[in-house]
Amino acid sequence: MPLPIRSIAVSAAVLGFFAMGIIGSFGGLSPCTCSKRAILGAAVAYLTAGTASKAINAILTQAMIASQTSKRERPGDSGS
């Protein structure tokens, strides 16, 4: 079963937004600068998590296909 790409990416973006916001506020940045950086960080986290999830789904799909084809190609198997 493939991973839910959008929910993983949104969760990563929300966590990235708050992490960047908190780090920026503790760093003494102005609220405007802090929010701009947090939004950019959330966008980067969304894109990264989405790309990583797609890659993981492709790897898992290939592994499932390889597993099923190897089961069907076993010598001496009656096909059951």
Helices and strands as residue ranges (DSSP letters): H 5-26, H 31-72
